[in-house]
Amino acid sequence: MPAAYQLPIAVILNDRGGSAPEVLGASLKENKRATIVGRTSFGCLGATIPTHMTDNSELAVTVQEFTGAVTGAKYNNNGIPPDVPADDRSAVDTATKLLLDKIATGSRPP
């Protein structure tokens, strides 16, 4: 798409969000397409296979871990660190200010 449509993106994460939000956040962060605002995410970026035990319990074994496509960073059990730290209460306001500042200065993603 033309540069006029490449607006800045902010993704808000915290330590309670895992899996799909982390995959989206990591993908955009790795490609320098978004700024992560908030707190380090939960760190659930892997695939597991459940094994059913004879006592009816279940053991889930991680068989695949997702890593950063560009940097090779290991996010599983580590989470996605924020570019701009913010607590839950201030994350939306922080992200909004960040985006408005980037738009005002004409800052566009690469």
N, C-alpha and C positions, 0 to 999 in steps of 0.2 A: 504494500500500500504506500501511497505517497507520504512524504514526511509530515504533511499537515495532519494526517490521521494517527501519527505515532505519539499519542499523549503519554505522559508519565503514568506509571501504575504504582500503587502501594498495596502491599498485602499485609494484613494484620494477623499475627500469630501469637499464641501464648503457650504455656506449658500444659494445657489441657487438650490441645488439638493435635491429632496424629493422623497418619496415613494419608488420605487424599489431599487435605489442605497442605500437608508437608510436601507432597509430590509437586503440587502446583507451585508452591512457594519456592522450592528448590530449583525447579525448572526455570522459572522466571529470574531468580537470583543468579543462577549459573550463567544465563545468557545476557546478564546485565540489562534485563528488560523491566525489572521492578525493584523497588526498595522494600525491604522487610522491616515492618514496624512492630514493636511489642516486646515479647520475651522469647527466649529460646523455646522452640516447640518440643513436644513430647519425645520425639525420636523413634517413631514407629514406622520405619521405612524399610521393611523387609517382608518376606513371604514365609509363612510357616506351614508345616504339615502336622496335623494333629495325629497322635497315636493313642488309640483307645486301650487302656490297661485292663487287666483281668478283674481289678477291684472296682471297675466302673469310673475310675478317674481318667484324666486325659493329660497327656504330655504333648506340648506344642514345641516342635524343634524348628528353629530358623534354618531355612534351606537356601535363602536368597536374600541378599542385602542390596539395596539401591545405593549407588554412589553418584556423586556429581558428574554429569556427562562432560563438563568442560574441565573442572578442577580435579576430579577424582576424589573429592572430599567424601568421607564416610559419615553419613548422617544418621544411620540406624543406631539407636541407643545414645546418640549424641544430640540430635535435634538440629533444627535450622536456627543459627544465631541471628538476631536482628541486626540490621544495619543502623537502625535508630531505636534505642531502647525506650520503652514506655510501659507503664503499668496498664492494667485493664481499663481503669477509669479514664485515663488520658489518651489511650491509643488512637481512638477515632479522631479526636481533635489534633493530635500530633500528626497523623497521616494527612488530614485535610490541610493543615498548614503547610506541610512539606510539599504536597501537590500544587497548592496555590502558588507557593514560592517558585516552584519549578516552571509553572506555566507563565508566571509574571516575568521571569528572567529568560524565557525562551529556551529553557533547558529541555532538550529532546533526547530520547534514547539513541544509542548509536545505530 
